[in-house]
Amino acid sequence: MIYEIKKNVDKGLVTLELFWDEPNLALAEEMADRIPLALERILHLEGYSKRFVDSVISSLKISVSPHGVVASVKHPIFPFLEAGTKPRTMKELLGKVVPLKTPHGVVFRKVTEKSLLLGKWKRPGTPARKFLEKAALESLAEAIGRVRMEGEEVVWKVSQALLRLIRSTKG
């Protein structure tokens, strides 16, 4: 039944689209009610501050149609958490003096072209946390349990599609 999940991460905006082929407005509305609660719970469990969580939840927008749900978060930091960041060389430090804390005090180092080429000034990057994706899939699982669907075949199709989605998003 579920045949498409798309995520788009742009500067300051994360959009997650989850669509299915058989119309079910009750399922979409139930998901829309549950996504903010699931996202809030996930962020709190990860240890983020109440202030940060509240700012993310207040920037969450959800639109509903009989064929799916679109959730988007417009927040300056959230896209970096959702999609992660790539490792990179900090070329912007070239020619600058950088203070480094050591057990013996502060040491100053000048960033040279040679030290950049040797890979000494790198940011490691961060892994994708997929908070919105996890919240949407968790909400879908809960909504399926709550929404009364017609026929066992539809419930079976949805549960199988959900299992495939969960397996494909792990990692």
ZIPEDA-V284322 format. One record per residue. N is the residue number from 1. RES is the residue in one small letter. D_LAST is the distance of its C-alpha to the last C-alpha in Angstrom with 1 decimal. Layout:
BEGIN
N|RES|D_LAST / N|RES|D_LAST
END
This chain:
BEGIN
1|m|23.4 / 2|i|20.4 / 3|y|20.1 / 4|e|18.6 / 5|i|16.0 / 6|k|16.4 / 7|k|15.3 / 8|n|17.6 / 9|v|17.6 / 10|d|21.1 / 11|k|23.2 / 12|g|23.4 / 13|l|22.1 / 14|v|18.8 / 15|t|19.5 / 16|l|17.5 / 17|e|19.4 / 18|l|19.1 / 19|f|21.9 / 20|w|23.4 / 21|d|26.5 / 22|e|28.7 / 23|p|30.3 / 24|n|29.6 / 25|l|30.6 / 26|a|30.6 / 27|l|26.9 / 28|a|26.2 / 29|e|28.5 / 30|e|27.1 / 31|m|23.5 / 32|a|25.1 / 33|d|26.8 / 34|r|23.7 / 35|i|21.1 / 36|p|23.0 / 37|l|23.3 / 38|a|19.7 / 39|l|18.7 / 40|e|21.5 / 41|r|20.6 / 42|i|17.0 / 43|l|18.4 / 44|h|21.1 / 45|l|19.0 / 46|e|17.1 / 47|g|20.7 / 48|y|21.5 / 49|s|25.3 / 50|k|27.1 / 51|r|28.4 / 52|f|25.1 / 53|v|23.7 / 54|d|27.0 / 55|s|26.9 / 56|v|23.5 / 57|i|24.7 / 58|s|28.0 / 59|s|26.4 / 60|l|24.4 / 61|k|26.1 / 62|i|25.5 / 63|s|27.4 / 64|v|27.9 / 65|s|29.3 / 66|p|29.9 / 67|h|27.2 / 68|g|24.4 / 69|v|23.3 / 70|v|22.6 / 71|a|21.4 / 72|s|21.9 / 73|v|22.0 / 74|k|24.4 / 75|h|24.0 / 76|p|24.4 / 77|i|21.5 / 78|f|18.9 / 79|p|17.6 / 80|f|16.7 / 81|l|14.7 / 82|e|13.0 / 83|a|12.2 / 84|g|12.5 / 85|t|15.2 / 86|k|15.9 / 87|p|17.9 / 88|r|21.5 / 89|t|25.1 / 90|m|27.3 / 91|k|30.1 / 92|e|31.7 / 93|l|33.0 / 94|l|35.1 / 95|g|38.7 / 96|k|37.9 / 97|v|38.6 / 98|v|35.7 / 99|p|36.4 / 100|l|34.2 / 101|k|34.5 / 102|t|35.3 / 103|p|36.7 / 104|h|40.1 / 105|g|40.0 / 106|v|39.0 / 107|v|39.0 / 108|f|39.2 / 109|r|37.7 / 110|k|38.4 / 111|v|35.6 / 112|t|37.0 / 113|e|36.0 / 114|k|35.9 / 115|s|33.6 / 116|l|31.2 / 117|l|31.4 / 118|l|30.8 / 119|g|27.5 / 120|k|28.8 / 121|w|27.9 / 122|k|24.1 / 123|r|21.5 / 124|p|18.2 / 125|g|16.1 / 126|t|13.6 / 127|p|9.8 / 128|a|9.1 / 129|r|9.6 / 130|k|9.8 / 131|f|12.8 / 132|l|14.8 / 133|e|12.3 / 134|k|11.8 / 135|a|15.6 / 136|a|16.4 / 137|l|14.7 / 138|e|16.2 / 139|s|19.4 / 140|l|19.5 / 141|a|19.2 / 142|e|22.0 / 143|a|24.0 / 144|i|24.1 / 145|g|25.5 / 146|r|28.1 / 147|v|29.3 / 148|r|31.8 / 149|m|31.1 / 150|e|33.7 / 151|g|33.4 / 152|e|31.1 / 153|e|29.8 / 154|v|28.2 / 155|v|26.5 / 156|w|25.2 / 157|k|24.0 / 158|v|22.1 / 159|s|20.5 / 160|q|19.4 / 161|a|18.0 / 162|l|16.2 / 163|l|14.6 / 164|r|13.5 / 165|l|12.1 / 166|i|10.1 / 167|r|8.8 / 168|s|8.1 / 169|t|6.3 / 170|k|3.7 / 171|g|0.0
END
